[in-house]
Amino acid sequence: METALTKLTGVRHPVVQTGMGWVAGPRLVSAAANAGALGILGSATMTPVQLRAAIREVRSRTGAPFGVNLRADAQDAAERVEILLAEGVRVASFALAPSAELITRLKEAGVVVVPSVGARRHAEKVAAWGADAVIVQGGEGGGHTGEVATSVLLPQVVDAVRIPVVAAGGFFDGRGLVAALAYGAAGWRWAPASCSPRTPRCRIR
């Protein structure tokens, strides 16, 4: 299935695997990428040294595009951005809205920038700063966005910005993807349930 998200990131399916700390490690990310989704490495619980090693491990497991999730409020966010650039990471997602300066630095290097937001005004702000797409996370999802329900927030953001919108929060199977696309989203983000660093086998279909 081709959407604005698949065209932007080079993946086969409009599905994003969330970059959850402690869970979204190299095995999960590479499994998602090999299945045609956009795998996202969760870096919030990694040191910069661990992040670089994890990126290289993902690359050893897959030749497909993948991304890294960063916390924009981390004191070493700029250092982590430089690691992404040095390692040639395709996509940078953010748990909180990055600064205009971080977005510019990433875009100048050709990295696709995809922040997560929990309010329409935040989506409008990062779009104005140059974000390539935005993940809209409703209150049903975990993380650090807001309490507005996805079914309310998603169409607001789709109508407000002219960049691809990814739906997150409250979706858990193919019906959720269909619903997200019907709302006007270009893709759907899911949280891993049974494929983590502590799971002996990791299979994504």
Protein Blocks (a to p, Z undefined) as FASTA:
>chain_A
ZZfklmmnopabdcdcdddehklgmklmmmmmmnopacdddfklpcfklmmmmmmmmmmm
pccdcdddddfkbmklmmmmmmmmmnopabdcdfbdcdfklmmmmmmnopacddddfbfk
lmmmmmmnopabdcdddfkbgcjfbfcdfklmmmmmmmmpccdcddeehiabfklmmmmm
mnopabdcdddfklcfklmbacdZZ
